[in-house]
Amino acid sequence: MKGQIVLTGREVRLGDNEQIISKTDLKGRIIYANRAFMRISDFAEPDLLGIQHNIVRHPEMPRGVFHLMWETLKSGQEFFGFIKNLTSNGDHYWVFANVTPDREPGGEVVGYFSVRRRPSAKGVATIQALYAGMLAVERSAGAARAIDASRAHLAERLGGQSYERFVLAQQLG
Ligand SMILES: Cc1cc2nc3c(=O)[nH]c(=O)nc-3n(C[C@H](O)[C@H](O)[C@H](O)COP(=O)(O)O)c2cc1C
């Protein structure tokens, strides 16, 4: 299904107080999606449940960002970031995401939660340029070296600041 999606270049925006919420298992397969998620992504519940979250992956998102997301989650921490997502009809929507480990009372991580809000316009503009650079580096490095090259480019561009501090400042500042 994904291979047939043609990009429209049209942006869909979240409402001011709208939140897109999903819950996944440890592998990132969707086990819960709220109504806002279905409305914005234009997928119905049966299209989403049990499916990898990359169903909304946009081809302009650098692999390095998801690498950082999973590294952060696997270390037991929460992740904040700007993400460009794809809808079922080829439109796209930007979000500011907060992804957190979902723990059992004993502390064991059993899955993940993601809550996304409307991103700041300033944040999207800044991050778009950064991601375009990462994507270009990934393409020229080739598949085997893409992640390392992308992460190195990100670190260099952030000049010692963590991605988390950078994106929080872009969203809140
Ligand atoms: C809770 C949770 C939420 C996620 N949300 C998104 C999302 O909104 N968009 C996205 O492209 N990937 C999201 N991911 C990451 C995907 O699982 C996947 O790693 C990413 O799309 C890259 O896919 P690929 O390796 O097949 O290219 C999420 C993962 C988790 C655990």
The ligand as an ORCA input file, in Angstrom:
! r2SCAN-3c Opt
* xyz 0 1
  C       5.551      5.171     20.035
  C       6.214      5.339     18.689
  C       5.748      6.313     17.830
  C       6.315      6.486     16.565
  N       5.783      7.450     15.745
  C       6.285      7.583     14.505
  C       5.722      8.531     13.609
  O       4.808      9.285     13.942
  N       6.253      8.609     12.360
  C       7.279      7.817     11.947
  O       7.691      7.931     10.771
  N       7.840      6.918     12.781
  C       7.375      6.786     14.046
  N       7.948      5.875     14.887
  C       9.159      5.156     14.461
  C       8.857      3.968     13.554
  O       8.616      2.843     14.380
  C      10.064      3.678     12.621
  O      11.224      3.459     13.403
  C      10.345      4.827     11.643
  O       9.188      5.198     10.953
  C      11.425      4.451     10.632
  O      10.986      3.390      9.866
  P      11.935      2.614      8.869
  O      13.119      2.139      9.660
  O      11.123      1.510      8.311
  O      12.367      3.600      7.827
  C       7.410      5.681     16.163
  C       7.876      4.703     17.040
  C       7.309      4.541     18.291
  C       7.860      3.487     19.223
*
